[in-house]
């Protein structure tokens, strides 16, 4: 089969038809009298060109989206840190009646020990011991 050269306008129109017509690529290729692999090659080249050198308005869109995503990422990091601290303090476990009974509280009183921060335990070594070590 002879090697046929197509004009740039023809290739661009074929790619536009393949992307916007809603028909399968095989149908578009048959209608235009070209091979399916040729049409695929043109589509791939266009996709690569768009990735390497996006239009100016798309670059601006990408910059604003990048800024928005970075802001969202920072918010999510902060939320994750808050949740980490909450689970480290034991606030992730449900209330138990036994805990409230030991504390002499009832659920409707509101001050539930499982919802408060646990008291820090004293260090096994006193401050004087640490002063001697250092």
JONOR-V53985 format. One record per residue. N is the residue number from 1. OMEGA is omega in whole degrees, -180 to 180 (none if undefined). Layout:
n,omega
N,OMEGA
N,OMEGA
This chain:
n,omega
1,-177
2,180
3,-176
4,176
5,178
6,179
7,180
8,179
9,180
10,180
11,179
12,180
13,179
14,179
15,179
16,178
17,-178
18,-177
19,-170
20,-172
21,-178
22,177
23,180
24,-180
25,178
26,180
27,180
28,-180
29,179
30,180
31,-178
32,179
33,177
34,179
35,179
36,-180
37,177
38,179
39,178
40,179
41,179
42,179
43,179
44,179
45,179
46,179
47,178
48,179
49,180
50,180
51,-178
52,-176
53,-179
54,177
55,-175
56,-179
57,178
58,177
59,178
60,177
61,-180
62,179
63,179
64,178
65,178
66,178
67,179
68,-179
69,177
70,178
71,179
72,179
73,179
74,178
75,180
76,176
77,180
78,178
79,179
80,178
81,178
82,180
83,177
84,180
85,-180
86,-180
87,178
88,180
89,179
90,-178
91,-178
92,-178
93,-178
94,178
95,174
96,-180
97,-179
98,179
99,-177
100,178
101,179
102,-179
103,-179
104,-178
105,172
106,-177
107,-176
108,179
109,173
110,-178
111,-176
112,-177
113,-178
114,179
115,180
116,-180
117,179
118,179
119,178
120,179
121,179
122,180
123,179
124,178
125,-179
126,180
127,179
128,178
129,179
130,179
131,178
132,-178
133,-177
134,none
